[in-house]
Amino acid sequence: MSIFLNADSKVIVQGITGGEGTKHTALMLKAGTQVVGGVNARKAGTTVSHKDKNGNDVELPVFGSVAEAMKETGADVSIAFVPPAFSKDAIIEAIDAEIPLLVVITEGIPVQDTAYAWAYNVDKGEKTRIIGPNCPGIITPGEALVGITPNNITGKGPIGLVSKSGTLTYQMMFELRDLGFSTAIGIGGDPVIGTTHIDAIEAFEKDPETKLIVMIGEIGGDAEEKAAAYIKANVSKPVVGYVAGFTAPEGKTMGHAGAIVSDGAGTADGKKVALEAAGVKVGKTPSETAKLAREIFEAL
């Protein structure tokens, strides 16, 4: 089992002809993902050449719009490799097409653009689940990759992972590679994102194959505190957490646009306290968090 993404998912790539789109389309195909085409209005009607996971040549059609791509290929997932200045339009196009899942990798999208797109999606009835922006995407090991997560870190297993940080997603997958993952989701570190910790945790709670949930947060905002309250009220499975930024100085933005502590709010220690009050075991380092997860899983 998995959440949001599986071997049957049909994926299109917005920006398939660009440098990042080209590179990661190849890697997603190598991971076994069913990439069925791409979108670039200026190159509609052409094809791009790639190889599938078995090394066979594939020609992927390029369409003028997400709606056209969905109609011609049956795609139900899109991933956007579009520069920041054009990302809002790409997101709106995907929402208008009502594609069920959209992954937005792009870093540096203006917050007002993501806020507009988020509100637009809500106004349209939230028919599109958005993951990101500024994220590594989603991977269901052994089935499909939609994003930039390395495919060879780990295999399938009982752990569900949701993380604000891309690099910490990779590290946690590597640390727990002996156990494996049902699905790993990088939700992104921007102030406005689509899918939240709570969304992923809710889905993992319902997934029968996910036995343990690992959540990685970071300083700034109150997403982790909200997740703690949700876990306490709704989650029966064990949850292990890590909060990046225990040594971050107050008032400094640390890498992610949303990772800023002000007036004592949003600190790592405060988030740790909230999570532990909800029954979540919290590690002080990624390795300690992985050790806690392994100990809890072995005791199940």
HUVENGI-V614291 format. One record per residue. SS is DSSP state (alpha for helix, beta for strand, coil for the rest). OMEGA is omega in whole degrees, -180 to 180 (NA if undefined). NEAR is the number of other C-alpha atoms within 12 Angstrom. Layout:
BEGIN
ss->[SS & SS]
omega->[OMEGA & OMEGA]
near->[NEAR & NEAR]
END
This chain:
BEGIN
ss->[coil & coil & coil & coil & coil & coil & coil & coil & coil & beta & beta & beta & beta & beta & coil & coil & coil & coil & alpha & alpha & alpha & alpha & alpha & alpha & alpha & alpha & alpha & alpha & alpha & alpha & coil & coil & coil & beta & beta & beta & beta & beta & beta & coil & alpha & alpha & alpha & coil & coil & coil & beta & beta & beta & beta & beta & coil & coil & coil & coil & coil & beta & beta & beta & beta & beta & beta & beta & coil & coil & alpha & alpha & alpha & alpha & alpha & alpha & alpha & alpha & coil & coil & coil & beta & beta & beta & beta & coil & coil & coil & alpha & alpha & alpha & alpha & alpha & alpha & alpha & alpha & alpha & alpha & alpha & alpha & alpha & coil & coil & coil & coil & beta & beta & beta & beta & coil & coil & coil & coil & coil & coil & alpha & alpha & alpha & alpha & alpha & alpha & alpha & alpha & alpha & alpha & alpha & alpha & alpha & coil & coil & coil & coil & coil & beta & beta & beta & beta & coil & coil & coil & coil & beta & beta & beta & beta & coil & coil & coil & beta & beta & beta & beta & coil & coil & coil & coil & coil & coil & coil & coil & beta & beta & beta & beta & beta & beta & beta & beta & coil & coil & alpha & alpha & alpha & alpha & alpha & alpha & alpha & alpha & alpha & alpha & coil & coil & coil & coil & coil & beta & beta & beta & beta & beta & beta & coil & coil & coil & coil & coil & coil & coil & coil & coil & coil & alpha & alpha & alpha & alpha & alpha & alpha & alpha & alpha & alpha & alpha & coil & coil & coil & coil & coil & beta & beta & beta & beta & beta & beta & beta & coil & coil & coil & coil & alpha & alpha & alpha & alpha & alpha & alpha & alpha & alpha & alpha & alpha & alpha & alpha & coil & coil & coil & beta & beta & beta & beta & beta & beta & beta & coil & coil & coil & coil & coil & coil & coil & coil & coil & coil & coil & coil & coil & coil & coil & coil & coil & beta & coil & coil & beta & coil & coil & alpha & alpha & alpha & alpha & alpha & alpha & alpha & alpha & alpha & alpha & coil & coil & coil & beta & beta & beta & coil & coil & alpha & alpha & alpha & alpha & alpha & alpha & alpha & alpha & alpha & alpha & alpha & alpha & alpha & alpha & coil]
omega->[-178 & 173 & 172 & -173 & 176 & -175 & -179 & -179 & 178 & -166 & 169 & -176 & 174 & -173 & -174 & -176 & 179 & -177 & -180 & 179 & 179 & -177 & -173 & 170 & 179 & -179 & 178 & 176 & 179 & 179 & 179 & 180 & 175 & 173 & -172 & 179 & -179 & -178 & 169 & -173 & -178 & -178 & 179 & -180 & 177 & 174 & 173 & -175 & 177 & 174 & 178 & -175 & 178 & 179 & 179 & 179 & 174 & 176 & -178 & -179 & 176 & -176 & -178 & -179 & 177 & -179 & 179 & 180 & 179 & -179 & -174 & -174 & -175 & -178 & 176 & 177 & 171 & 173 & -174 & 169 & -174 & 180 & -175 & -175 & -176 & -174 & -180 & -180 & 180 & 179 & 180 & 179 & 180 & 178 & 179 & 179 & 180 & 175 & -173 & -178 & 177 & 177 & -178 & -176 & -167 & 173 & 175 & 174 & 179 & -176 & 180 & 178 & 180 & 177 & 178 & -178 & 178 & 180 & 178 & 179 & 177 & -179 & -180 & 177 & 178 & 176 & 178 & 171 & 179 & 171 & -177 & 7 & 180 & -175 & 177 & 178 & -172 & 177 & 168 & -172 & 180 & -178 & -176 & 175 & 172 & -175 & -173 & 177 & 175 & -175 & -170 & -178 & -170 & 176 & -178 & -179 & -169 & -175 & 172 & -176 & 172 & -170 & 172 & -172 & 176 & -176 & 177 & 171 & -178 & -179 & -179 & 176 & 179 & -179 & -176 & -176 & 179 & 179 & 178 & -170 & 172 & 175 & 173 & -177 & 170 & -172 & 177 & -175 & 178 & 179 & 178 & 178 & 179 & -180 & -177 & 171 & -176 & 179 & -178 & -179 & 177 & -180 & 178 & 178 & -178 & -176 & -175 & -178 & 177 & -176 & -177 & -177 & 173 & 176 & 179 & 177 & 177 & -179 & 178 & 177 & -179 & -177 & -178 & 177 & 177 & 178 & 179 & 179 & 179 & 180 & -178 & -175 & -166 & -169 & 179 & -178 & 177 & 179 & 176 & -175 & 171 & 178 & 180 & 174 & 180 & -178 & -177 & 176 & -179 & 176 & 180 & 172 & -174 & 174 & 179 & -177 & -179 & -174 & 178 & 180 & 177 & 178 & 175 & 180 & 177 & -179 & 177 & -180 & 179 & 178 & 178 & 179 & -179 & -179 & -179 & 177 & 178 & 179 & 179 & 173 & -175 & 177 & 178 & 177 & 176 & -179 & 177 & 178 & 178 & 179 & 177 & -180 & -180 & 180 & -178 & -180 & -179 & 180 & -178 & NA]
near->[27 & 36 & 36 & 40 & 37 & 29 & 27 & 23 & 31 & 36 & 42 & 51 & 52 & 51 & 40 & 42 & 34 & 23 & 15 & 24 & 36 & 30 & 23 & 35 & 44 & 36 & 29 & 43 & 40 & 29 & 34 & 32 & 39 & 37 & 50 & 40 & 47 & 47 & 45 & 32 & 23 & 17 & 20 & 24 & 20 & 20 & 22 & 31 & 25 & 29 & 25 & 23 & 23 & 13 & 15 & 13 & 15 & 22 & 21 & 33 & 32 & 34 & 32 & 29 & 35 & 43 & 30 & 28 & 37 & 35 & 20 & 22 & 26 & 23 & 32 & 38 & 48 & 55 & 50 & 51 & 45 & 34 & 26 & 24 & 19 & 23 & 34 & 32 & 25 & 39 & 48 & 34 & 31 & 42 & 35 & 27 & 28 & 29 & 35 & 32 & 39 & 49 & 48 & 50 & 44 & 37 & 30 & 30 & 36 & 24 & 24 & 19 & 26 & 35 & 22 & 22 & 35 & 31 & 22 & 25 & 32 & 19 & 15 & 18 & 15 & 25 & 21 & 32 & 37 & 46 & 47 & 46 & 51 & 43 & 45 & 39 & 51 & 51 & 47 & 45 & 40 & 30 & 34 & 41 & 44 & 54 & 49 & 39 & 36 & 30 & 37 & 24 & 26 & 32 & 27 & 30 & 30 & 38 & 47 & 52 & 53 & 51 & 48 & 50 & 42 & 37 & 27 & 38 & 42 & 34 & 26 & 45 & 46 & 26 & 27 & 35 & 26 & 21 & 29 & 36 & 42 & 42 & 48 & 61 & 53 & 49 & 47 & 46 & 47 & 42 & 34 & 34 & 41 & 40 & 38 & 36 & 43 & 33 & 29 & 40 & 46 & 28 & 31 & 39 & 31 & 23 & 25 & 19 & 23 & 35 & 36 & 43 & 49 & 53 & 50 & 54 & 51 & 48 & 44 & 40 & 30 & 32 & 40 & 43 & 34 & 23 & 36 & 34 & 25 & 28 & 36 & 24 & 16 & 22 & 27 & 23 & 32 & 36 & 44 & 45 & 50 & 44 & 44 & 39 & 33 & 27 & 17 & 24 & 20 & 21 & 18 & 20 & 23 & 23 & 24 & 32 & 28 & 31 & 37 & 31 & 30 & 19 & 13 & 19 & 21 & 35 & 34 & 38 & 29 & 27 & 40 & 36 & 25 & 29 & 34 & 27 & 20 & 28 & 25 & 38 & 35 & 38 & 32 & 27 & 27 & 35 & 22 & 22 & 32 & 39 & 26 & 30 & 41 & 30 & 18 & 22 & 27 & 14 & 11 & 12]
END
